[in-house]
Every structure is written in structure tokens, then in C-alpha cells.
Amino acid sequence: LSAQTNPGDSLEKTDQISKLIEERMKGVEGIEGFIVSVGVGSIFSPIKLIPKDERKMSHTEIMSVLRERFKDVKGVRINMRDISARNLTAGRLNPVAVGLRGPSLEVLNEKSQELIKELEERNLAIDL
């Protein structure tokens, strides 16, 4: 799990948000343990799952449970990656990557936000 807080947020603010995320991860069936690392504006938490043959839910179902628990955490963008395909592909572990290019950062930001909003509203993508 990785998360980014709003630009300009202090370490203290990021730490407060990390504690909310940590509380919501506690008690999720299938999670054996996790650690949380906090930096200015960023949170990283590798999550260790109970072995597959010893748990009822798949790793993607656990990710869905976590997403539901994180819905009301404000001021942060939380991402989870399915790393089950690691070492099987080259590059990033995201299933889809979109790159926008152009001379104006303002226009690129505007268009990227429009794309994210559209994908989220249509439930076509998660963890954007």
C-alpha cells in the first residue's frame, strides 16, 4: 500500500492520516501483519498476508475490503498494487498505464484530472 497526502501537508498531518489507515487495516481477515513508514506527504505499508491455502479470501478480495475501509479517509490518495505477477512482466506493476504529453503542464493537469474523474465515475478503474 502506498499513499500520498495533499501537496504541502506536514509530517505531522501525514502521520495523523497514517494512523487512520493503520486502524482500518487492523482486524482485516487474511492479513498477518504490516508496518507503516511515514515521510512528508507519503505513506508506505507493505502488507503480509496469511498464506493463500490458510485464508478464505483471495488477495484481491482483501484489497477490496481495504478499499472499502479507506473510503472515508480524507486528504489522501491510497494505492494498492497486485504484485502477484511480479517477475512475470517488465516495467511497472500497474495493469494499465496512461501517459499524457504536451507543452503545457496546466493543460496536462486539467486533462489528467478529467480522465481520472471519468474513469472513477464509470467504475472503470480503481486506485487512480
Beta strands, then each sheet from edge to edge (+ up, - down):
strand 1: 2-5
strand 2: 31-34
strand 3: 37-39
strand 4: 42-44
strand 5: 47-49
strand 6: 76-79
sheet 1: 3+ 4- 1+ 6-
sheet 2: 2+ 5-
end
